[in-house]
C-alpha cells in the first residue's frame, strides 16, 4: 500500500467521531466518505456524505470502512462491507453476541479482507509498555493482573440499546470488553475460565452497571476485572487525578454526573458530550482505571508519564511518549495488515475471544458458577 488508504466512516456517534482526529493526521489514511442517517451529525465539508452505508460503499475508490454504528447493527454492516470487498475496522464490542461475531469472522475470511476490532484501550502506550517488559523477561513470569475502573458510565447520556444487555449494552459488554482485551494481552491470551458477578443497582437506569470477574489463564496466570459505572468513587482518585484520556482532572475540575430525565431523548446530549469527551492529544498517559501487573520479581503500574516498576530494589520510572493517540495506533495495525506488512493482533478471532469473555461473565453471574471458555486464542504479537 503506497498511496493512503481511502477510508469511509459508518456512524458519526461517539465511536465514529473518536476516530476523526486520528484519521486526519495519520499518514497512511485518507478520510474520504462518511455515512450517517442523521443530517445533524457533524462532519468535514471535504468529506463526501451519505445517509446509508450501502450508498457510501459505492463511493469512488473507497477501500476500507470503519464501522462505528450501534452495536446491534455491527454484524449486518460488517457483512455488507466485506461483501463489497472492502477492509473493515469495527468498534468494540464487535457484535451483540458471539453467534454474530463468528459469522463476521467467517464472512471476512471468505472475502479475503482484513477484519480488525478496535479495542482502543489495548493500544494505550502503558499497556503496550507493560507487555514489552513482560516479554523482556526482566521480572519473570506473570502471576496476576488486576484492572479496576470506577466511572459515571451509567449516568452519561445513552441510546436505549446501550443499556440493553440483549443488544450488547451495559458495562460488561461495553467497558468489560476493554478490560478483557487488556487482561488477555498481558496474560497471554488463552483465558481458560471466568467466574463473575454483575450488578444492576439503579431502578431508573436498568442495566448491568457494575461487575467483578475472576479469570483463570491456561498458563497459570490469574486476573481480576472490576468495573463500577454508577458515578460514586472515581478511578482518578487512584490514578494521580488523570482521566481516561490523559487529562489532569482534580476533583474540583471533574464534571459531575447528571442522570438524564426519564423518557428524555438522550441522543443529542450524547453527541454533544462525544464531541469534547475524548481529547485528540493529552499531556499525560491515559488511565482506563488502574492496572497492576504482578510478576515473579516485581510489579508494574501506570504513571502519568509512563510506567513504574516496583521491585525489592526500589521503584524505577519508565517514560513513554504521549505523542500518538491509541486510535492512531489502531490505524497503524489496520494499515500494516492491509498492506501485508504485519499480521494483525486484534483480528476478528481476537475480538471474538474478548466478546466470549463478556458473555461468559454475565452467564456466570446468572448461574453462580464458573464458565469454561471455548473461543480463546493465544497472544500473537502485532508485527
N, C-alpha and C positions, 0 to 999 in steps of 0.2 A: 504494500500500500504506500505509494509515493505521494499522491495528492491527498488532501484532507478527506476524511470520511464524511460523507454527506448525510447528516443526521436529522431525523424528524422526532418531535416530542409529542406523544399522545397523552393528553391530560395536563392541564395547567393549574392544578391544585398545588398543595404544599409540596408534594414529592416532585412534580414536574418543575416547579419554579426553583426548587433547590438545586437542580442541575444546570439552570441557565447560566449563572456566573462561571461555572466550570467549563461549559461549552464555549462561552465567549472568549476564554483565554487559552483553551487547550490547542496546542499547535497541530494536533493531528485530527481535529474535528472541525466541521463547519456546520453550524445550525442553519438549516435551510427551510424547514417547514414545521408547523405545529397543528394540532387538531384538538378542538375543544368545542362542545356544543354551546357553551355559554359565551355570548358575544362580549360580556363584560370582563372576561378573563384577560389579564394583562399579557402583552407580548411585545415583540420588537417589530417596528414597521418594516425592517429589511427582511423579515422572515415571512414566507408565504403562509397564509392562514386558511384552515379548512374547518368545517363543522364536524366532520366524521373522519375516523381513522381510514375507512375504506377509500374515501376521496383523496386523503393525503398519500396513500400508497401509490397513487398514480403520478405523484409529483416527479417531474423530470429529473433523472439522475439520483433519486433517493436510494441510499444503500443500507441504511440501518435506522432502527426506531427504538427510542426509549419509551417503554410502556409504563406510564405513571397514572393510569386511570384507577378508579376504585378497585379494591382487591377482588370483589366478586366478578369483575369483568376481565381479570388478567388472563384466565385460561382461554377464553374466546378471542381476545385481542392478540395474544401471543400466537395463537394458531393462524389468525389472519395474516400476521406479519410474516411468519415463516413460510406460509403457503405462497406468499408473494415473492419469496426468495430473498428476503431482507434479514440481516442480522438483528438480534433483539437483546436489549437490556431491560429487564423487568424489575420493578421496585419490589422490596420485601413487604410482607410475606409474598412469596411468588404466586400463591394461589390460596383459595379459601379452604382447601383440603388436599391431602396427598393424592387422592384419585386424580384430581385435575392436574396436579403437579407432574405426576407420572406421564399423563397424556401430553403435556407440554414438552417434556424431555424427549419423548418418542417422536413427536412431530418435528422438533428441531433436528434430530438425528436423521430422519428420513429426508428432510430438505437440505441437509448438508450445510446448515448455517450455525453460527455461534449463538448460543443462549447463555447469557450471563445474568446472575441475580445480584442486585445492588445492595448488599448488606453494608451500608456505608461505614458504620462504626467499626467493622472489622478492618477497615483501611485507615483508621486513626493511627497516626505515627507512633504513639506509645504502644499500641497493641502489636504493630509490626516490629517495634524495637524489642518488646518482650520476647517475641518469637525468635528474633535473631540471637538474643542472649541465651535462650534455651538451646538453640541449635549449636551454639559455640561450645557447649558442654562445661562452661565455666562453673556453673552452680550444680552440676549433676542433673539427675532425672527430676522431672516434675512430679511432685507428690499430690498437690492440691491447688486449685484455683478457685477463688471466690470473687464474684462480681455482684455488687449491690447498688441499686439505684432507687432513689426516692424523689418523686416529682409531683406535679399537679396535672398529670396526663388526663385523668378523668374529668377535671374541671375545665379543660380547654374546649373551645368550640369544636363540635364533631358532627359529621354527617351520620345519619341513622345507622348505616351499615358498619361504621367504625366501632360501634358499641355492641353489635350483634355477633356473638361468637360463632354462630352458624354461617356467617359470611366472612369469617376471618377477622373479626373485630375483638376488642378487649386487649388488655395489656400483654397477655401471654402470646398472642399471635403478633401483635404489632410492635411490642417492645422486647418481649422474650425472644423473638426471632433474632434481634441484635445480640442479646446476651448469649444465646445458644451458639450463634456463629462465633463469637469471641471465645467461648469456652472450648469449642471444638478446635479452633485454630491453635489454642495454647496447649491443649491436651492431646493433640494428635489426630483428632477427627473421629476415631472409632468409639463413639459412645455405645455402651452395652445396654444400659437400662436407666430409667428415671423413676423417682418417687417424688410426688409433688402434692402441694395443697394450694388451691386457688380460692380467692375471696371476692364476694360481691356484697359490699357494705352500704352503698348509697341507694335508698329506695327511689330517689328521684332520677338516678342515672344508672339503670340496671345494666350491669356488665361485669365481667371479670376485671377488677381494678387493682388486684394485688396477687402475688404468688410467691411461693418459696419452693425451689426444686433442688433435689439432690441427684446428681448424675454420676454414674459409675462408668469408667472407661476401660476398654479391653486391656490396655497396657498397665493397669493398676492405679492410674491417677483417679482422683475424685474431685468433684466441683459442686459449688452451690451457686444458684442464681436467685437473688431476692429482688423483687420489684414492688414498690408501693406507689401508686399513682393518685392517691387521694389528697395530696396537697398539704399535708401536715409538715413533717420533717423534710428537709431538703438535703440531697446529696452534697450540695455545695458546702454545707457545714462540715463535711468530711474531706472536702477537696479544695482547700485553700481559697474558698469563695469563688472558684472558677466554674463557669457554666458548661453545659453540654457542648457548646460551640466555641469554647476557649475565651470567653469574655469574663472580666473581673466583675463580679456582682455581689458585693457585701449585702447583708440583709436589708439595709435601708434602701438599696437600689434595685431590689428584685420586684418584679411585678407581682401583685397579689392575685391569687386565683379568684376569679369571679364566675361562679357557676351560672350558665345561661338560664334564662327563664324557661320553665316547662312549656313545651309547644312552640317555642320560638325557632324560626328558621336560622340555623347557625352557619349556613354556607358562606354568606358574605363575611361574617365575623372571622371565620376560619381563613378565608382568603386574605383578609387584611392582616391577620396575625402572621400568616405564612410569608407575606411579602417582606417582613422585617425580623422574623424569628431566627433565621439561620444566617449568620454572618458569612460573607464571601471570604473575608480574611479576618483573622483574630490574632491578638498579641500573645496568646498562650496556647498550650496544647489543649485539645478538647477533653472534657471529663464526662463520659457517659456513665456517671456513677463512679464508684471506687472499685478497681480491680487489683487484686493482690495475688501474685504467683508465688507459691512456696515450693522450693526445690530442696534437694538433699543438703545443699551447702549455703543456702541463703534465700532471701525473699526479694521480690521486685514489685514496686508500685509506681503509679504515675506521680509526676511532679509538674508544677506549672511550666517548666521548661523542657521536660522530657521524662526521665525515669530516675528513681532512686533504688540502688541496690544495697540491701541490708545484709551484712554477714557478721560473724563474730569479730571481725577486724574493724568494723565500723560501717559508715554509710558513704557510698560513692554516688555522685550525681553524673548522669549521662544526658548531655544536652542533645535535643533533636530539633531539626529545622522546622519552623512553623510556616514555611513559605508556600506550601501547597495544601489545598483542601482535600479532605477524604474523597470527595466526588471527582476531583481531578485524578486521583489515584485509581478510582473505579474506571474512569475513561482510559487511563493508561493500560489497564489489564484487558479491557474490551478491545482496544485498537491493536494491541500486541497479539491477541488471539485471532482477530480477523485477518491480520496480515501474515499469520503463520509464524511469527517471531517467538512466541512462547505459548505453551498450553495454559489455559486459564485455571485458576483455583476455584473461583466462585461460579462454576458452571451449573447447569441445571441439576445435575446429580447432587452437588454440594448443597444447593438450595433446597432440594427435596429432603435431604437429611436434616437440615435445620427445621424445616416445616414439620417433619415427623416428630421431632422433639416437642414442638408446640402442641401438637395433637395428643401426644403421649402424656405430657404433663397434665393436660386437662382431663384425660381419661383416668390417670392415676388419682387425681383429686376426687373424681366422681366415685371411683371404686374403692379408694383407700388402699390400693395395692401397688406394688412395683410393676412397671410395664417394660417388657423387653422390646428392643428396637430391631428393625429388620432392614432399613434402607441406608445404614451408615456406611461411609467410605473413609479411607484413611486420608490424612493430610497430604496433598501434593503441592509442594511449594511453587507459587507462581514464578515462572521464569526458569 
